[in-house]
Amino acid sequence: MKKAESYSAQHWTELQPDGRWHITADAAHKRVNPVLYRCDEVISTWAKIQAPVLWVEGKRTEHDRGGGDKYPRSELEDRLSKVRSVERRVINQAGHMIHLDQPEALAAAIEDFLSR
């Protein structure tokens, strides 16, 4: 069986005797954050940001995966609209972990943003 070609699949999985690929990452990574996330506080904080913000996301990021309707994309868009100055970039051939999937493209986006 051929292993997937993403960085995560190559480095964080291993073929088990049952013939399936298993994640080797620490299960603690899936725990809920011990710090309470208060949406109103976050939105209030984002609204106070005065510096330009670069928002980068991978084109293959699955925003609603696992959350169903609990975390719809529209909610993220609404939160981002509260930031005064947001420049958005989408990196092709990248998912949630852009820095692993496309490090050069991410570095170029950051360098371009910071050079202005």
Rosetta silent file (secondary structure, phi, psi, omega in degrees, C-alpha in Angstrom):
SEQUENCE: MKKAESYSAQHWTELQPDGRWHITADAAHKRVNPVLYRCDEVISTWAKIQAPVLWVEGKRTEHDRGGGDKYPRSELEDRLSKVRSVERRVINQAGHMIHLDQPEALAAAIEDFLSR
SCORE:     score description
SCORE:     0.000 S_00000001
   1 L     0.000  130.225 -179.582    0.000    0.000    0.000 S_00000001
   2 L   -78.502  134.774  178.064    1.413    3.385   -1.012 S_00000001
   3 L   -77.209  145.917  177.178    1.751    5.962    1.722 S_00000001
   4 L   -59.035  159.570 -172.948    0.126    9.365    1.189 S_00000001
   5 L   -99.850   -0.889  178.586    2.418   12.095   -0.025 S_00000001
   6 L   -72.763  157.508  178.602    1.671   14.919    2.394 S_00000001
   7 H   -55.920  -47.485 -176.881    4.276   15.820    4.992 S_00000001
   8 H   -60.397  -45.280 -179.164    1.961   14.797    7.803 S_00000001
   9 H   -64.959  -37.303 -178.986    1.199   11.415    6.293 S_00000001
  10 H   -69.183  -37.208 -171.188    4.876   10.745    5.633 S_00000001
  11 H  -104.986  -16.497 -173.948    6.095   11.709    9.089 S_00000001
  12 H  -119.827   15.763  176.847    3.183   11.084   11.449 S_00000001
  13 E  -135.394  161.466  173.965    1.860    7.714   10.336 S_00000001
  14 E  -148.965  148.222  179.873    3.086    4.154   10.108 S_00000001
  15 E   -75.485  127.650 -178.719    1.821    1.014    8.502 S_00000001
  16 L  -101.531  164.448 -179.946    0.487   -1.412   11.103 S_00000001
  17 L   -55.846  -23.755  179.724    0.126   -5.209   10.877 S_00000001
  18 L   -77.182    0.502  178.365   -3.588   -4.769   10.128 S_00000001
  19 L    84.359    4.341 -179.667   -2.565   -3.183    6.791 S_00000001
  20 L  -108.572  153.995  175.656   -3.834    0.269    7.740 S_00000001
  21 E   -84.493  132.713 -179.802   -1.936    3.487    8.286 S_00000001
  22 E  -119.918  141.942  177.846   -2.109    4.699   11.895 S_00000001
  23 E   -71.829  132.971 -179.609   -1.314    8.144   13.252 S_00000001
  24 L  -102.540    0.528 -179.551    1.758    8.091   15.478 S_00000001
  25 L   -67.368  157.598  178.611    1.258   11.593   16.882 S_00000001
  26 L   -63.566  126.805 -179.732    0.619   12.064   20.575 S_00000001
  27 H   -60.710  -22.538  179.584   -3.085   11.593   21.293 S_00000001
  28 H   -63.122  -20.771  178.802   -2.899   14.556   23.679 S_00000001
  29 H   -61.355  -23.650 -178.143   -2.784   16.761   20.584 S_00000001
  30 H   -89.700   -2.658  179.540   -6.511   16.125   20.167 S_00000001
  31 L   -66.195  151.273  174.887   -7.456   17.342   23.642 S_00000001
  32 L   -70.255  142.895  179.832   -9.627   20.384   23.996 S_00000001
  33 L   -56.958  132.957 -179.263   -7.690   23.494   24.941 S_00000001
  34 L   -73.816   -9.347  179.174   -7.625   23.914   28.750 S_00000001
  35 L   -96.831  126.118 -179.314   -8.127   27.674   28.356 S_00000001
  36 L   -63.221  127.500  178.730  -11.748   28.706   27.899 S_00000001
  37 L   -94.680  111.801 -179.330  -12.268   30.318   24.485 S_00000001
  38 L  -104.732  107.692 -174.155  -14.692   33.181   24.809 S_00000001
  39 H   -55.399  -44.651 -179.604  -15.821   34.237   21.374 S_00000001
  40 H   -60.332  -38.406  178.571  -16.950   37.723   22.428 S_00000001
  41 H   -67.498  -40.324  179.699  -13.527   38.402   23.967 S_00000001
  42 H   -63.888  -48.405 -179.654  -11.745   37.194   20.852 S_00000001
  43 H   -61.654  -41.029  177.670  -13.843   39.338   18.538 S_00000001
  44 H   -62.119  -41.374  179.155  -13.344   42.352   20.790 S_00000001
  45 H   -66.787  -46.309  179.828   -9.592   41.774   20.771 S_00000001
  46 H   -59.873  -35.957 -179.076   -9.451   41.314   16.997 S_00000001
  47 H   -67.514  -21.092 -179.229  -11.378   44.586   16.545 S_00000001
  48 L   -90.391   -5.627  179.308   -8.654   46.427   18.484 S_00000001
  49 L   -66.337  126.218 -178.470   -5.795   45.263   16.245 S_00000001
  50 L  -106.576  -19.814  179.372   -4.352   48.335   14.561 S_00000001
  51 L   -79.192  151.679  173.679   -1.451   46.805   12.635 S_00000001
  52 L   -60.515  144.037 -177.550   -1.994   45.323    9.183 S_00000001
  53 E  -119.624  134.987  172.404   -2.691   41.582    9.401 S_00000001
  54 E  -102.228  119.482  177.662   -1.717   38.889    6.923 S_00000001
  55 E  -107.866  114.354 -178.440   -4.203   36.003    6.950 S_00000001
  56 E  -116.539  134.482  175.857   -2.841   32.992    5.083 S_00000001
  57 E  -141.292  153.075  177.657   -4.710   29.766    4.536 S_00000001
  58 E   -80.188  141.032 -179.085   -4.221   26.660    2.463 S_00000001
  59 L   -61.398  -29.466 -178.214   -6.601   26.147   -0.434 S_00000001
  60 L   -93.946   12.446  177.625   -7.215   22.562    0.709 S_00000001
  61 L   -67.440  131.701  179.081   -8.016   23.516    4.304 S_00000001
  62 L   -99.660   92.079 -173.316  -11.267   21.917    5.365 S_00000001
  63 L   -62.338  -35.413 -174.846  -12.737   24.630    7.587 S_00000001
  64 L   -98.237    2.478 -176.369  -15.845   22.766    8.606 S_00000001
  65 L   -61.010  130.091  176.923  -14.266   19.313    9.013 S_00000001
  66 L    81.303  -22.907 -177.580  -15.227   17.705   12.275 S_00000001
  67 L   -99.727  -13.325 -177.690  -17.294   20.648   13.396 S_00000001
  68 L    56.533 -129.485  178.895  -20.246   20.242   11.086 S_00000001
  69 L   -85.523   -2.360 -177.296  -22.461   23.283   11.519 S_00000001
  70 L   -66.700  -35.280 -179.672  -20.829   24.117   14.851 S_00000001
  71 L  -130.121   71.797 -178.010  -18.047   26.163   13.206 S_00000001
  72 L   -70.648  153.415  178.826  -19.318   27.330    9.824 S_00000001
  73 H   -57.041  -36.444 -179.159  -17.080   29.232    7.424 S_00000001
  74 H   -59.414  -32.789  178.273  -19.476   32.171    7.609 S_00000001
  75 H   -68.311  -41.937  176.036  -18.612   32.564   11.291 S_00000001
  76 H   -60.998  -45.515  179.826  -14.902   32.764   10.504 S_00000001
  77 H   -59.666  -41.218  178.880  -15.606   35.323    7.779 S_00000001
  78 H   -63.015  -43.755  179.476  -17.659   37.393   10.214 S_00000001
  79 H   -63.607  -43.796  179.708  -14.858   37.339   12.797 S_00000001
  80 H   -63.333  -30.663 -179.426  -12.237   38.322   10.219 S_00000001
  81 L   -65.789  -15.670  179.795  -14.402   41.237    9.112 S_00000001
  82 L   -79.548  -19.210  179.076  -13.866   42.780   12.559 S_00000001
  83 L   -78.722  131.755 -172.989  -10.116   43.203   11.916 S_00000001
  84 L   -63.165  -43.934 -174.824   -9.467   46.642   10.456 S_00000001
  85 L  -134.741   99.383 -179.268   -6.797   45.768    7.902 S_00000001
  86 E  -119.881  123.768  170.119   -6.570   42.183    6.673 S_00000001
  87 E  -102.659  127.094 -175.311   -4.689   41.065    3.608 S_00000001
  88 E  -109.151  138.429  175.756   -5.692   37.546    2.675 S_00000001
  89 E  -131.379  141.603  175.021   -3.626   34.995    0.802 S_00000001
  90 E  -117.189  127.486 -179.669   -4.522   31.474   -0.247 S_00000001
  91 E  -100.476  120.637  177.494   -1.685   29.033   -0.858 S_00000001
  92 L   -68.574  159.302  178.081   -2.404   26.338   -3.454 S_00000001
  93 L    56.075   34.209  179.263   -1.425   22.746   -2.793 S_00000001
  94 L  -141.251  148.543  175.606   -1.632   23.349    0.954 S_00000001
  95 L  -112.170 -142.139 -177.689   -3.981   22.388    3.728 S_00000001
  96 L   -61.105  -35.764 -176.918   -4.118   23.379    7.394 S_00000001
  97 L  -101.128   70.657 -176.611   -0.353   23.048    7.869 S_00000001
  98 H   -57.186  -39.176 -177.232    0.827   25.445    5.192 S_00000001
  99 H   -63.635  -21.259  176.504    4.288   25.699    6.757 S_00000001
 100 H   -96.415  -38.873 -177.316    4.765   21.975    6.119 S_00000001
 101 H   -73.486  -43.925 -175.202    2.914   21.660    2.794 S_00000001
 102 L  -141.474   64.976 -175.688    4.287   24.747    1.045 S_00000001
 103 H   -60.840  -36.637 -178.991    7.003   26.399    3.172 S_00000001
 104 H   -68.264  -41.973  179.722    8.526   28.356    0.281 S_00000001
 105 H   -66.240  -38.915  177.833    5.187   29.790   -0.826 S_00000001
 106 H   -65.557  -44.474  179.513    4.328   30.752    2.749 S_00000001
 107 H   -60.801  -41.323  179.780    7.732   32.384    3.250 S_00000001
 108 H   -64.063  -40.717  178.802    7.284   34.336    0.007 S_00000001
 109 H   -63.962  -42.313  179.246    3.840   35.577    1.106 S_00000001
 110 H   -66.855  -45.262  179.761    5.226   36.704    4.473 S_00000001
 111 H   -60.822  -43.009  178.866    8.261   38.371    2.929 S_00000001
 112 H   -61.928  -44.983 -179.789    6.075   40.218    0.414 S_00000001
 113 H   -61.912  -45.980 -176.665    3.713   41.374    3.161 S_00000001
 114 H   -73.784  -21.169 -178.299    6.520   42.546    5.462 S_00000001
 115 L   -77.712  -11.051 -178.968    8.406   44.336    2.678 S_00000001
 116 L   -96.873    0.000    0.000    5.572   46.834    2.217 S_00000001
